[in-house]
Amino acid sequence: AYTAKTCPVSGENLGDHGKVVDVVIANELVKLCCAGCKSKLEAAPAKYLTQVPKDAPAEEKSEG
């Protein structure tokens, strides 16, 4: 499940600028607040991917 509530590029809440934009970059799903942030993410993915929270690996998630 994707847990981030804000756009890693703009810092805005997801959905504040209309439909959320899904982008897969470096084999990672990133949700953006708008299409305008897509080109910024693609131009400097390393800068923005660090802003995306990582979910805990399956073996670390609590059972039940």
PQR file of N, CA, C, O and H, with PARSE charges and radii, in Angstrom:
ATOM      1  N   ALA A   1       0.837  -1.190   0.000 -0.4000 1.5000
ATOM      2  CA  ALA A   1       0.000   0.000   0.000 -0.0000 2.0000
ATOM      3  C   ALA A   1       0.876   1.246   0.000  0.5500 1.7000
ATOM      4  O   ALA A   1       1.920   1.281   0.651 -0.5500 1.4000
ATOM      5  N   TYR A   2       0.456   2.240  -0.716 -0.4000 1.5000
ATOM      6  CA  TYR A   2       1.183   3.507  -0.797 -0.0000 2.0000
ATOM      7  C   TYR A   2       0.767   4.356   0.389  0.5500 1.7000
ATOM      8  O   TYR A   2      -0.422   4.622   0.569 -0.5500 1.4000
ATOM      9  H   TYR A   2      -0.393   2.212  -1.245  0.4000 1.0000
ATOM     10  N   THR A   3       1.719   4.784   1.199 -0.4000 1.5000
ATOM     11  CA  THR A   3       1.389   5.462   2.452 -0.0000 2.0000
ATOM     12  C   THR A   3       1.579   6.966   2.430  0.5500 1.7000
ATOM     13  O   THR A   3       1.076   7.657   3.316 -0.5500 1.4000
ATOM     14  H   THR A   3       2.684   4.568   1.053  0.4000 1.0000
ATOM     15  N   ALA A   4       2.291   7.494   1.444 -0.4000 1.5000
ATOM     16  CA  ALA A   4       2.554   8.936   1.412 -0.0000 2.0000
ATOM     17  C   ALA A   4       1.258   9.710   1.173  0.5500 1.7000
ATOM     18  O   ALA A   4       0.411   9.290   0.385 -0.5500 1.4000
ATOM     19  H   ALA A   4       2.699   6.933   0.724  0.4000 1.0000
ATOM     20  N   LYS A   5       1.118  10.809   1.839 -0.4000 1.5000
ATOM     21  CA  LYS A   5      -0.062  11.667   1.697 -0.0000 2.0000
ATOM     22  C   LYS A   5       0.262  12.964   0.964  0.5500 1.7000
ATOM     23  O   LYS A   5      -0.636  13.733   0.621 -0.5500 1.4000
ATOM     24  H   LYS A   5       1.806  11.151   2.479  0.4000 1.0000
ATOM     25  N   THR A   6       1.559  13.204   0.723 -0.4000 1.5000
ATOM     26  CA  THR A   6       1.975  14.425   0.043 -0.0000 2.0000
ATOM     27  C   THR A   6       2.831  14.094  -1.175  0.5500 1.7000
ATOM     28  O   THR A   6       3.428  13.022  -1.268 -0.5500 1.4000
ATOM     29  H   THR A   6       2.289  12.580   1.001  0.4000 1.0000
ATOM     30  N   CYS A   7       2.870  15.024  -2.085 -0.4000 1.5000
ATOM     31  CA  CYS A   7       3.676  14.897  -3.297 -0.0000 2.0000
ATOM     32  C   CYS A   7       5.143  15.095  -2.924  0.5500 1.7000
ATOM     33  O   CYS A   7       5.474  16.086  -2.271 -0.5500 1.4000
ATOM     34  H   CYS A   7       2.384  15.895  -2.009  0.4000 1.0000
ATOM     35  N   PRO A   8       6.037  14.177  -3.321 -0.5600 1.5000
ATOM     36  CA  PRO A   8       7.454  14.338  -2.981  0.2800 2.0000
ATOM     37  C   PRO A   8       8.125  15.489  -3.716  0.5500 1.7000
ATOM     38  O   PRO A   8       9.202  15.927  -3.312 -0.5500 1.4000
ATOM     39  N   VAL A   9       7.522  15.981  -4.771 -0.4000 1.5000
ATOM     40  CA  VAL A   9       8.107  17.071  -5.545 -0.0000 2.0000
ATOM     41  C   VAL A   9       7.690  18.425  -4.978  0.5500 1.7000
ATOM     42  O   VAL A   9       8.539  19.272  -4.696 -0.5500 1.4000
ATOM     43  H   VAL A   9       6.647  15.625  -5.099  0.4000 1.0000
ATOM     44  N   SER A  10       6.373  18.632  -4.809 -0.4000 1.5000
ATOM     45  CA  SER A  10       5.876  19.945  -4.384 -0.0000 2.0000
ATOM     46  C   SER A  10       5.647  20.054  -2.884  0.5500 1.7000
ATOM     47  O   SER A  10       5.661  21.149  -2.323 -0.5500 1.4000
ATOM     48  H   SER A  10       5.683  17.944  -5.038  0.4000 1.0000
ATOM     49  N   GLY A  11       5.435  18.901  -2.234 -0.4000 1.5000
ATOM     50  CA  GLY A  11       5.097  18.920  -0.818 -0.0000 2.0000
ATOM     51  C   GLY A  11       3.609  19.152  -0.571  0.5500 1.7000
ATOM     52  O   GLY A  11       3.168  19.168   0.578 -0.5500 1.4000
ATOM     53  H   GLY A  11       5.425  18.011  -2.690  0.4000 1.0000
ATOM     54  N   GLU A  12       2.840  19.328  -1.627 -0.4000 1.5000
ATOM     55  CA  GLU A  12       1.396  19.542  -1.522 -0.0000 2.0000
ATOM     56  C   GLU A  12       0.693  18.216  -1.214  0.5500 1.7000
ATOM     57  O   GLU A  12       1.222  17.143  -1.502 -0.5500 1.4000
ATOM     58  H   GLU A  12       3.198  19.315  -2.561  0.4000 1.0000
ATOM     59  N   ASN A  13      -0.496  18.304  -0.632 -0.4000 1.5000
ATOM     60  CA  ASN A  13      -1.294  17.108  -0.374 -0.0000 2.0000
ATOM     61  C   ASN A  13      -1.715  16.481  -1.695  0.5500 1.7000
ATOM     62  O   ASN A  13      -2.077  17.183  -2.640 -0.5500 1.4000
ATOM     63  H   ASN A  13      -0.926  19.176  -0.398  0.4000 1.0000
ATOM     64  N   LEU A  14      -1.665  15.150  -1.753 -0.4000 1.5000
ATOM     65  CA  LEU A  14      -2.120  14.454  -2.951 -0.0000 2.0000
ATOM     66  C   LEU A  14      -3.592  14.756  -3.155  0.5500 1.7000
ATOM     67  O   LEU A  14      -4.379  14.691  -2.211 -0.5500 1.4000
ATOM     68  H   LEU A  14      -1.371  14.580  -0.986  0.4000 1.0000
ATOM     69  N   GLY A  15      -3.972  15.089  -4.388 -0.4000 1.5000
ATOM     70  CA  GLY A  15      -5.350  15.409  -4.713 -0.0000 2.0000
ATOM     71  C   GLY A  15      -5.681  16.888  -4.651  0.5500 1.7000
ATOM     72  O   GLY A  15      -6.753  17.287  -5.107 -0.5500 1.4000
ATOM     73  H   GLY A  15      -3.333  15.143  -5.155  0.4000 1.0000
ATOM     74  N   ASP A  16      -4.807  17.709  -4.108 -0.4000 1.5000
ATOM     75  CA  ASP A  16      -5.078  19.145  -4.014 -0.0000 2.0000
ATOM     76  C   ASP A  16      -5.157  19.825  -5.383  0.5500 1.7000
ATOM     77  O   ASP A  16      -5.803  20.863  -5.526 -0.5500 1.4000
ATOM     78  H   ASP A  16      -3.936  17.384  -3.738  0.4000 1.0000
ATOM     79  N   HIS A  17      -4.507  19.248  -6.376 -0.4000 1.5000
ATOM     80  CA  HIS A  17      -4.476  19.868  -7.703 -0.0000 2.0000
ATOM     81  C   HIS A  17      -5.208  19.023  -8.736  0.5500 1.7000
ATOM     82  O   HIS A  17      -4.851  19.030  -9.914 -0.5500 1.4000
ATOM     83  H   HIS A  17      -3.981  18.405  -6.261  0.4000 1.0000
ATOM     84  N   GLY A  18      -6.227  18.299  -8.299 -0.4000 1.5000
ATOM     85  CA  GLY A  18      -6.980  17.453  -9.216 -0.0000 2.0000
ATOM     86  C   GLY A  18      -6.596  15.994  -9.050  0.5500 1.7000
ATOM     87  O   GLY A  18      -6.264  15.542  -7.954 -0.5500 1.4000
ATOM     88  H   GLY A  18      -6.517  18.293  -7.342  0.4000 1.0000
ATOM     89  N   LYS A  19      -6.648  15.267 -10.159 -0.4000 1.5000
ATOM     90  CA  LYS A  19      -6.379  13.836 -10.136 -0.0000 2.0000
ATOM     91  C   LYS A  19      -4.914  13.554  -9.810  0.5500 1.7000
ATOM     92  O   LYS A  19      -4.013  14.182 -10.365 -0.5500 1.4000
ATOM     93  H   LYS A  19      -6.918  15.634 -11.049  0.4000 1.0000
ATOM     94  N   VAL A  20      -4.689  12.607  -8.909 -0.4000 1.5000
ATOM     95  CA  VAL A  20      -3.340  12.178  -8.541 -0.0000 2.0000
ATOM     96  C   VAL A  20      -2.705  11.469  -9.737  0.5500 1.7000
ATOM     97  O   VAL A  20      -3.358  10.676 -10.415 -0.5500 1.4000
ATOM     98  H   VAL A  20      -5.421  12.096  -8.459  0.4000 1.0000
ATOM     99  N   VAL A  21      -1.435  11.760  -9.988 -0.4000 1.5000
ATOM    100  CA  VAL A  21      -0.701  11.180 -11.109 -0.0000 2.0000
ATOM    101  C   VAL A  21       0.219  10.091 -10.572  0.5500 1.7000
ATOM    102  O   VAL A  21       1.044  10.346  -9.696 -0.5500 1.4000
ATOM    103  H   VAL A  21      -0.905  12.405  -9.438  0.4000 1.0000
ATOM    104  N   ASP A  22       0.074   8.869 -11.100 -0.4000 1.5000
ATOM    105  CA  ASP A  22       0.930   7.746 -10.724 -0.0000 2.0000
ATOM    106  C   ASP A  22       2.078   7.634 -11.722  0.5500 1.7000
ATOM    107  O   ASP A  22       1.861   7.652 -12.934 -0.5500 1.4000
ATOM    108  H   ASP A  22      -0.597   8.662 -11.812  0.4000 1.0000
ATOM    109  N   VAL A  23       3.299   7.520 -11.204 -0.4000 1.5000
ATOM    110  CA  VAL A  23       4.485   7.374 -12.044 -0.0000 2.0000
ATOM    111  C   VAL A  23       5.315   6.232 -11.473  0.5500 1.7000
ATOM    112  O   VAL A  23       5.504   6.144 -10.260 -0.5500 1.4000
ATOM    113  H   VAL A  23       3.475   7.505 -10.220  0.4000 1.0000
ATOM    114  N   VAL A  24       5.808   5.362 -12.338 -0.4000 1.5000
ATOM    115  CA  VAL A  24       6.741   4.325 -11.912 -0.0000 2.0000
ATOM    116  C   VAL A  24       8.113   4.747 -12.407  0.5500 1.7000
ATOM    117  O   VAL A  24       8.346   4.886 -13.608 -0.5500 1.4000
ATOM    118  H   VAL A  24       5.655   5.433 -13.324  0.4000 1.0000
ATOM    119  N   ILE A  25       9.012   4.948 -11.459 -0.4000 1.5000
ATOM    120  CA  ILE A  25      10.371   5.377 -11.796 -0.0000 2.0000
ATOM    121  C   ILE A  25      11.343   4.584 -10.925  0.5500 1.7000
ATOM    122  O   ILE A  25      11.143   4.461  -9.716 -0.5500 1.4000
ATOM    123  H   ILE A  25       8.823   4.835 -10.483  0.4000 1.0000
ATOM    124  N   ALA A  26      12.380   4.055 -11.534 -0.4000 1.5000
ATOM    125  CA  ALA A  26      13.342   3.193 -10.839 -0.0000 2.0000
ATOM    126  C   ALA A  26      12.620   2.041 -10.136  0.5500 1.7000
ATOM    127  O   ALA A  26      12.941   1.696  -8.999 -0.5500 1.4000
ATOM    128  H   ALA A  26      12.542   4.155 -12.515  0.4000 1.0000
ATOM    129  N   ASN A  27      11.642   1.454 -10.826 -0.4000 1.5000
ATOM    130  CA  ASN A  27      10.850   0.337 -10.303 -0.0000 2.0000
ATOM    131  C   ASN A  27      10.118   0.678  -9.012  0.5500 1.7000
ATOM    132  O   ASN A  27       9.868  -0.202  -8.188 -0.5500 1.4000
ATOM    133  H   ASN A  27      11.381   1.735 -11.750  0.4000 1.0000
ATOM    134  N   GLU A  28       9.775   1.942  -8.832 -0.4000 1.5000
ATOM    135  CA  GLU A  28       9.088   2.380  -7.628 -0.0000 2.0000
ATOM    136  C   GLU A  28       7.885   3.236  -8.010  0.5500 1.7000
ATOM    137  O   GLU A  28       7.992   4.136  -8.844 -0.5500 1.4000
ATOM    138  H   GLU A  28       9.978   2.657  -9.502  0.4000 1.0000
ATOM    139  N   LEU A  29       6.735   2.947  -7.389 -0.4000 1.5000
ATOM    140  CA  LEU A  29       5.544   3.748  -7.612 -0.0000 2.0000
ATOM    141  C   LEU A  29       5.658   5.047  -6.837  0.5500 1.7000
ATOM    142  O   LEU A  29       5.963   5.047  -5.644 -0.5500 1.4000
ATOM    143  H   LEU A  29       6.648   2.216  -6.712  0.4000 1.0000
ATOM    144  N   VAL A  30       5.411   6.156  -7.525 -0.4000 1.5000
ATOM    145  CA  VAL A  30       5.413   7.467  -6.899 -0.0000 2.0000
ATOM    146  C   VAL A  30       4.108   8.151  -7.290  0.5500 1.7000
ATOM    147  O   VAL A  30       3.749   8.181  -8.467 -0.5500 1.4000
ATOM    148  H   VAL A  30       5.163   6.156  -8.493  0.4000 1.0000
ATOM    149  N   LYS A  31       3.405   8.696  -6.313 -0.4000 1.5000
ATOM    150  CA  LYS A  31       2.176   9.434  -6.573 -0.0000 2.0000
ATOM    151  C   LYS A  31       2.483  10.921  -6.458  0.5500 1.7000
ATOM    152  O   LYS A  31       3.116  11.377  -5.505 -0.5500 1.4000
ATOM    153  H   LYS A  31       3.697   8.671  -5.357  0.4000 1.0000
ATOM    154  N   LEU A  32       2.011  11.669  -7.468 -0.4000 1.5000
ATOM    155  CA  LEU A  32       2.275  13.099  -7.548 -0.0000 2.0000
ATOM    156  C   LEU A  32       0.965  13.872  -7.493  0.5500 1.7000
ATOM    157  O   LEU A  32      -0.092  13.343  -7.835 -0.5500 1.4000
ATOM    158  H   LEU A  32       1.497  11.299  -8.242  0.4000 1.0000
ATOM    159  N   CYS A  33       1.041  15.129  -7.061 -0.4000 1.5000
ATOM    160  CA  CYS A  33      -0.162  15.951  -6.916 -0.0000 2.0000
ATOM    161  C   CYS A  33      -0.710  16.412  -8.261  0.5500 1.7000
ATOM    162  O   CYS A  33      -1.896  16.724  -8.367 -0.5500 1.4000
ATOM    163  H   CYS A  33       1.899  15.559  -6.783  0.4000 1.0000
ATOM    164  N   CYS A  34       0.135  16.460  -9.292 -0.4000 1.5000
ATOM    165  CA  CYS A  34      -0.323  16.935 -10.596 -0.0000 2.0000
ATOM    166  C   CYS A  34       0.665  16.518 -11.689  0.5500 1.7000
ATOM    167  O   CYS A  34       1.778  16.078 -11.401 -0.5500 1.4000
ATOM    168  H   CYS A  34       1.099  16.207  -9.206  0.4000 1.0000
ATOM    169  N   ALA A  35       0.247  16.662 -12.924 -0.4000 1.5000
ATOM    170  CA  ALA A  35       1.104  16.303 -14.058 -0.0000 2.0000
ATOM    171  C   ALA A  35       2.335  17.203 -14.147  0.5500 1.7000
ATOM    172  O   ALA A  35       3.361  16.787 -14.687 -0.5500 1.4000
ATOM    173  H   ALA A  35      -0.657  17.020 -13.158  0.4000 1.0000
ATOM    174  N   GLY A  36       2.252  18.416 -13.633 -0.4000 1.5000
ATOM    175  CA  GLY A  36       3.384  19.333 -13.674 -0.0000 2.0000
ATOM    176  C   GLY A  36       4.589  18.827 -12.908  0.5500 1.7000
ATOM    177  O   GLY A  36       5.725  19.164 -13.241 -0.5500 1.4000
ATOM    178  H   GLY A  36       1.419  18.754 -13.195  0.4000 1.0000
ATOM    179  N   CYS A  37       4.353  18.024 -11.889 -0.4000 1.5000
ATOM    180  CA  CYS A  37       5.461  17.499 -11.088 -0.0000 2.0000
ATOM    181  C   CYS A  37       6.156  16.317 -11.754  0.5500 1.7000
ATOM    182  O   CYS A  37       7.275  15.968 -11.380 -0.5500 1.4000
ATOM    183  H   CYS A  37       3.430  17.750 -11.618  0.4000 1.0000
ATOM    184  N   LYS A  38       5.505  15.697 -12.737 -0.4000 1.5000
ATOM    185  CA  LYS A  38       6.074  14.522 -13.392 -0.0000 2.0000
ATOM    186  C   LYS A  38       7.399  14.846 -14.072  0.5500 1.7000
ATOM    187  O   LYS A  38       8.361  14.091 -13.938 -0.5500 1.4000
ATOM    188  H   LYS A  38       4.596  15.981 -13.041  0.4000 1.0000
ATOM    189  N   SER A  39       7.460  15.959 -14.800 -0.4000 1.5000
ATOM    190  CA  SER A  39       8.700  16.296 -15.503 -0.0000 2.0000
ATOM    191  C   SER A  39       9.822  16.615 -14.531  0.5500 1.7000
ATOM    192  O   SER A  39      10.982  16.308 -14.806 -0.5500 1.4000
ATOM    193  H   SER A  39       6.678  16.573 -14.909  0.4000 1.0000
ATOM    194  N   LYS A  40       9.497  17.226 -13.399 -0.4000 1.5000
ATOM    195  CA  LYS A  40      10.513  17.507 -12.380 -0.0000 2.0000
ATOM    196  C   LYS A  40      11.049  16.212 -11.783  0.5500 1.7000
ATOM    197  O   LYS A  40      12.254  16.080 -11.568 -0.5500 1.4000
ATOM    198  H   LYS A  40       8.555  17.476 -13.176  0.4000 1.0000
ATOM    199  N   LEU A  41      10.157  15.250 -11.514 -0.4000 1.5000
ATOM    200  CA  LEU A  41      10.574  13.953 -10.974 -0.0000 2.0000
ATOM    201  C   LEU A  41      11.468  13.227 -11.974  0.5500 1.7000
ATOM    202  O   LEU A  41      12.506  12.681 -11.601 -0.5500 1.4000
ATOM    203  H   LEU A  41       9.178  15.357 -11.689  0.4000 1.0000
ATOM    204  N   GLU A  42      11.068  13.223 -13.241 -0.4000 1.5000
ATOM    205  CA  GLU A  42      11.848  12.524 -14.260 -0.0000 2.0000
ATOM    206  C   GLU A  42      13.209  13.173 -14.499  0.5500 1.7000
ATOM    207  O   GLU A  42      14.159  12.489 -14.881 -0.5500 1.4000
ATOM    208  H   GLU A  42      10.225  13.667 -13.544  0.4000 1.0000
ATOM    209  N   ALA A  43      13.315  14.476 -14.280 -0.4000 1.5000
ATOM    210  CA  ALA A  43      14.583  15.183 -14.482 -0.0000 2.0000
ATOM    211  C   ALA A  43      15.573  14.931 -13.351  0.5500 1.7000
ATOM    212  O   ALA A  43      16.783  14.945 -13.577 -0.5500 1.4000
ATOM    213  H   ALA A  43      12.544  15.031 -13.970  0.4000 1.0000
ATOM    214  N   ALA A  44      15.078  14.701 -12.143 -0.4000 1.5000
ATOM    215  CA  ALA A  44      15.954  14.504 -10.982 -0.0000 2.0000
ATOM    216  C   ALA A  44      15.358  13.474 -10.032  0.5500 1.7000
ATOM    217  O   ALA A  44      15.010  13.809  -8.900 -0.5500 1.4000
ATOM    218  H   ALA A  44      14.095  14.689 -11.959  0.4000 1.0000
ATOM    219  N   PRO A  45      15.236  12.222 -10.477 -0.5600 1.5000
ATOM    220  CA  PRO A  45      14.565  11.215  -9.635  0.2800 2.0000
ATOM    221  C   PRO A  45      15.248  10.974  -8.299  0.5500 1.7000
ATOM    222  O   PRO A  45      14.567  10.786  -7.291 -0.5500 1.4000
ATOM    223  N   ALA A  46      16.558  10.974  -8.265 -0.4000 1.5000
ATOM    224  CA  ALA A  46      17.266  10.702  -7.005 -0.0000 2.0000
ATOM    225  C   ALA A  46      16.918  11.744  -5.941  0.5500 1.7000
ATOM    226  O   ALA A  46      16.812  11.422  -4.758 -0.5500 1.4000
ATOM    227  H   ALA A  46      17.112  11.127  -9.083  0.4000 1.0000
ATOM    228  N   LYS A  47      16.744  12.976  -6.368 -0.4000 1.5000
ATOM    229  CA  LYS A  47      16.406  14.058  -5.445 -0.0000 2.0000
ATOM    230  C   LYS A  47      15.050  13.836  -4.791  0.5500 1.7000
ATOM    231  O   LYS A  47      14.884  14.078  -3.595 -0.5500 1.4000
ATOM    232  H   LYS A  47      16.830  13.238  -7.329  0.4000 1.0000
ATOM    233  N   TYR A  48      14.082  13.376  -5.573 -0.4000 1.5000
ATOM    234  CA  TYR A  48      12.714  13.257  -5.070 -0.0000 2.0000
ATOM    235  C   TYR A  48      12.373  11.882  -4.501  0.5500 1.7000
ATOM    236  O   TYR A  48      11.518  11.781  -3.622 -0.5500 1.4000
ATOM    237  H   TYR A  48      14.216  13.180  -6.544  0.4000 1.0000
ATOM    238  N   LEU A  49      13.021  10.827  -4.981 -0.4000 1.5000
ATOM    239  CA  LEU A  49      12.718   9.486  -4.460 -0.0000 2.0000
ATOM    240  C   LEU A  49      13.055   9.367  -2.978  0.5500 1.7000
ATOM    241  O   LEU A  49      12.461   8.551  -2.274 -0.5500 1.4000
ATOM    242  H   LEU A  49      13.716  10.909  -5.695  0.4000 1.0000
ATOM    243  N   THR A  50      13.988  10.161  -2.505 -0.4000 1.5000
ATOM    244  CA  THR A  50      14.315  10.118  -1.077 -0.0000 2.0000
ATOM    245  C   THR A  50      13.184  10.685  -0.228  0.5500 1.7000
ATOM    246  O   THR A  50      13.156  10.468   0.984 -0.5500 1.4000
ATOM    247  H   THR A  50      14.470  10.824  -3.077  0.4000 1.0000
ATOM    248  N   GLN A  51      12.248  11.410  -0.848 -0.4000 1.5000
ATOM    249  CA  GLN A  51      11.119  11.998  -0.138 -0.0000 2.0000
ATOM    250  C   GLN A  51       9.931  11.038  -0.012  0.5500 1.7000
ATOM    251  O   GLN A  51       8.972  11.321   0.706 -0.5500 1.4000
ATOM    252  H   GLN A  51      12.271  11.586  -1.832  0.4000 1.0000
ATOM    253  N   VAL A  52      10.001   9.908  -0.712 -0.4000 1.5000
ATOM    254  CA  VAL A  52       8.900   8.933  -0.683 -0.0000 2.0000
ATOM    255  C   VAL A  52       9.133   7.967   0.468  0.5500 1.7000
ATOM    256  O   VAL A  52      10.164   7.296   0.505 -0.5500 1.4000
ATOM    257  H   VAL A  52      10.780   9.678  -1.295  0.4000 1.0000
ATOM    258  N   PRO A  53       8.186   7.881   1.420 -0.5600 1.5000
ATOM    259  CA  PRO A  53       8.378   6.954   2.545  0.2800 2.0000
ATOM    260  C   PRO A  53       8.389   5.507   2.071  0.5500 1.7000
ATOM    261  O   PRO A  53       7.622   5.118   1.190 -0.5500 1.4000
ATOM    262  N   LYS A  54       9.250   4.740   2.658 -0.4000 1.5000
ATOM    263  CA  LYS A  54       9.353   3.319   2.320 -0.0000 2.0000
ATOM    264  C   LYS A  54       8.492   2.501   3.276  0.5500 1.7000
ATOM    265  O   LYS A  54       8.528   2.702   4.490 -0.5500 1.4000
ATOM    266  H   LYS A  54       9.873   5.056   3.373  0.4000 1.0000
ATOM    267  N   ASP A  55       7.721   1.581   2.714 -0.4000 1.5000
ATOM    268  CA  ASP A  55       6.934   0.691   3.554 -0.0000 2.0000
ATOM    269  C   ASP A  55       7.859  -0.360   4.167  0.5500 1.7000
ATOM    270  O   ASP A  55       8.882  -0.717   3.582 -0.5500 1.4000
ATOM    271  H   ASP A  55       7.691   1.418   1.728  0.4000 1.0000
ATOM    272  N   ALA A  56       7.494  -0.845   5.335 -0.4000 1.5000
ATOM    273  CA  ALA A  56       8.288  -1.884   5.993 -0.0000 2.0000
ATOM    274  C   ALA A  56       8.244  -3.153   5.168  0.5500 1.7000
ATOM    275  O   ALA A  56       7.200  -3.486   4.609 -0.5500 1.4000
ATOM    276  H   ALA A  56       6.663  -0.555   5.810  0.4000 1.0000
ATOM    277  N   PRO A  57       9.350  -3.867   5.080 -0.5600 1.5000
ATOM    278  CA  PRO A  57       9.345  -5.160   4.376  0.2800 2.0000
ATOM    279  C   PRO A  57       8.311  -6.109   4.985  0.5500 1.7000
ATOM    280  O   PRO A  57       7.988  -6.000   6.168 -0.5500 1.4000
ATOM    281  N   ALA A  58       7.801  -7.023   4.193 -0.4000 1.5000
ATOM    282  CA  ALA A  58       6.715  -7.916   4.632 -0.0000 2.0000
ATOM    283  C   ALA A  58       7.078  -8.668   5.912  0.5500 1.7000
ATOM    284  O   ALA A  58       6.223  -8.869   6.775 -0.5500 1.4000
ATOM    285  H   ALA A  58       8.064  -7.111   3.233  0.4000 1.0000
ATOM    286  N   GLU A  59       8.331  -9.083   6.041 -0.4000 1.5000
ATOM    287  CA  GLU A  59       8.697  -9.867   7.229 -0.0000 2.0000
ATOM    288  C   GLU A  59       8.695  -9.024   8.497  0.5500 1.7000
ATOM    289  O   GLU A  59       8.651  -9.583   9.593 -0.5500 1.4000
ATOM    290  H   GLU A  59       9.026  -8.920   5.341  0.4000 1.0000
ATOM    291  N   GLU A  60       8.742  -7.688   8.387 -0.4000 1.5000
ATOM    292  CA  GLU A  60       8.749  -6.825   9.562 -0.0000 2.0000
ATOM    293  C   GLU A  60       7.348  -6.350   9.944  0.5500 1.7000
ATOM    294  O   GLU A  60       7.150  -5.836  11.044 -0.5500 1.4000
ATOM    295  H   GLU A  60       8.778  -7.233   7.497  0.4000 1.0000
ATOM    296  N   LYS A  61       6.379  -6.517   9.051 -0.4000 1.5000
ATOM    297  CA  LYS A  61       5.025  -6.082   9.360 -0.0000 2.0000
ATOM    298  C   LYS A  61       4.416  -7.008  10.390  0.5500 1.7000
ATOM    299  O   LYS A  61       4.692  -8.207  10.402 -0.5500 1.4000
ATOM    300  H   LYS A  61       6.539  -6.935   8.157  0.4000 1.0000
ATOM    301  N   SER A  62       3.590  -6.451  11.250 -0.4000 1.5000
ATOM    302  CA  SER A  62       2.986  -7.259  12.310 -0.0000 2.0000
ATOM    303  C   SER A  62       1.989  -8.246  11.723  0.5500 1.7000
ATOM    304  O   SER A  62       1.293  -7.945  10.753 -0.5500 1.4000
ATOM    305  H   SER A  62       3.365  -5.477  11.240  0.4000 1.0000
ATOM    306  N   GLU A  63       1.932  -9.383  12.301 -0.4000 1.5000
ATOM    307  CA  GLU A  63       1.021 -10.436  11.866 -0.0000 2.0000
ATOM    308  C   GLU A  63      -0.243 -10.378  12.703  0.5500 1.7000
ATOM    309  O   GLU A  63      -0.194 -10.483  13.929 -0.5500 1.4000
ATOM    310  H   GLU A  63       2.497  -9.628  13.089  0.4000 1.0000
ATOM    311  N   GLY A  64      -1.409 -10.206  12.013 -0.4000 1.5000
ATOM    312  CA  GLY A  64      -2.688 -10.272  12.707 -0.0000 2.0000
ATOM    313  C   GLY A  64      -2.948  -9.108  13.490  0.5500 1.7000
ATOM    314  O   GLY A  64      -3.993  -9.018  14.135 -0.5500 1.4000
ATOM    315  H   GLY A  64      -1.448 -10.121  11.017  0.4000 1.0000
TER
END
